Every structure is written in structure tokens, then in C-alpha cells.
Amino acid sequence: MKKFQLGEFEEVVLLVIGILQGEAYGFAIKLEIEKRLSRTVSMGALHTALLRLEEKGYAKSFAGEQTMERAGRPRRYFEITALGKKAWEYTRASREELWKALPGNLWNVGKA
């Protein structure tokens, strides 16, 4: 299988895009990450990750309808591409292999 380059934060963002299914726009993604992971997310870091995901072909964006609350500007929504789903699968499988490779006695380290 092709080796996909997906950083930890990119992985989180891609997963949240999947969780939000069709409602994944910048601020909603930020709130979902903060809620689920108790982790502060800056909009700058999020926009950088979204741009990288698009450049890699793992996500694509489209403009929603214009809204008055945004002074007539449309929200930018994100969805996962087929390549993004393959990156998910590769990343998950890679992490599972690493977890399986941990020695069983490692869980007893530090226990009294």
C-alpha cells in the first residue's frame, strides 16, 4: 500500500471532517476538536492543516450558501476524498501495527 504522509493534527482534522459529515467548516471543526479532545485549536493552525489536506488531495472544499451572519460571505465546507479515505486506512493500520508490536510486559512497567 502507498505510504501516505499524514501528520497527527492532520489526522485529527480529517477524522473530524468525517464526524461532521457535510457540516464540516472551519469553526465547526475547531469546536468539535476542542470538545472531543479538550485541546485548544487556533484558527491559523486549523486553516494550515486544511490547506495541507487539500494540497495532498485528502480533502476538498466547496463554498456553501451566503449568510447574513457572515456579511454575505459563504462558509467553506470540507469533505474527505477517496484518497483521504485511503490515507485514513493506511494511518489506522500503521498505528495498529505499532500498538501490536509493544511487548506485553510493557504494561507492567512502573506498577508497584
Secondary structure, DSSP 8 states (H G I E B T S, - for coil): -------HHHHHHHHHHHHHTT--BHHHHHHHHHHHH-----HHHHHHHHHHHHHHTSEEEEEEEE-GGGTT-EEEEEEE-HHHHHHHHHHHHHHHHHHHHS-GGGGGTT--
